[in-house]
Amino acid sequence: MSEIEKRGPLHGIRVLDLTSNISGPSATVILADLGAEVIKIERPKQGDDARGMGPYINGESAYFLAINRNKQSVVIDIRQPEGQELIRRLARQVDVMVENFRRGVLEKYGLDAASLSQINPRLIFCSLSAYGEEGPEREKPGYDAVLQARTGMISITGSRPDEPARSGVSVLDMGSGMWSAMAILVALYHRSQTGEGQIVGTSLYETGIYWMNYHLLAFQANGIDPVPQGTSHTAFAPYGAYKTADDLLLIGISNDSLFRRLAKALDHEDWAEDERFVHNHDRLAHRQELDQLLKDCLEKKPCEFWLEQLDRAGVPCSRIQRVSQVMNDPQFQALGMMETAPHTSIGSVRVPRLPIRLEKSPSLIKTGAPMIGEHTEELLLRYGLTAEEIKAYREKGIIG
């Protein structure tokens, strides 16, 4: 194994992480898994709000464990002037700073992008926010579900217009974290060519608008507001979940060839010759009749029978699995999606790896999420503070 494979492709990159909850930590965990040193700055006593999000594994938040591995926790009270100065001392020595404070907070502390870029021109400063850096609502707070509502995502999610549903995962938090990590990587490449740092970032709002791209274009085409369709698809038929004798089966048909395979696998080749169903636009126009035919057919036999039939025919399909079934799925096991990381308090924890493949420089999970303030003294010593300074900061409550 090469040194890059042992240490990660971002080894040597230092990241000052002033984020909390889900969006910001989702960005910095990507950098951490790729080998960057991520210094997680936490508040005294309670730390990151995510530490208080249940359920818990032996007292440790599952939310926090999921997206804070490979990081070092340092407690600094940035509300105090000496804490702010300590952040500035660290900012002079790092490559990247990531924050997701409400707009205006870091400006008040003198820790905003403009201020820190003056003391470190090579700094890449990444801001995540709810509504973006411009516009009348740039300073408003917001959470994933709120922005799903604001960007229209909730209006198309669920089964009925009068029963909207949020996505079952925090897609805007994690999505904005992903875009932020991508922006940081681009900025690091730019800096390698020019020597210049820069300000980068995104927001939950911008991420939501981008996820809605197909629907925004479709509205321009037909002027119709899309509505929730459950598991079906506005552009394809048949597409969605169907009851079998014992479980739910998801079938996805995106073209006429696949529909002919489906009809043959279900022993109804006549459907493929029916003028109502020959082409996708025909099937969309007669979706209800086709869905009823499928329902009547599929309910006669168990899900496993149909999975075998459709898999042999090359028809995209899946049982709608619960989490317990996902974790026992042979494909899940074959891909090694969970890795074990040592943890100071609970011994070890299994966490999902990054969903990317890098042949020469793979991502690594070396440690579990840190205990609050676990690395404060060790890291500050490495960054040039003396033992006397650390003692004085601790006595004043600046660090913990």
Secondary structure, DSSP 8 states (H G I E B T S, - for coil): --HHHHH-TTTT-EEEEE--TTHHHHHHHHHHHTT-EEEEEE-TTT-SGGGG-S-EETTEEHHHHHH-TTEEEEEB-TTSHHHHHHHHHHHTT-SEEEE---TTHHHHHT-SHHHHHHH-TT-EEEEEESS-SSSTTTT----HHHHHHHTTTGGGSEEETTEE---SS-HHHHHHHHHHHHHHHHHHHHHHHH---EEEEEEHHHHHHHHTHHHHHHHHHH-------TT--SS-SSEEEEE-SSSEEEEE--SHHHHHHHHHHTT-GGGGGSTTTSSHHHHHHTHHHHHHHHHHHHTTS-HHHHHHHHHHHT--EEE---HHHHHT-HHHHHTT-EEEEEETTTEEEEEE--S---SSS-----S----TTTTHHHHHHHTT--HHHHHHHHHTTSB-
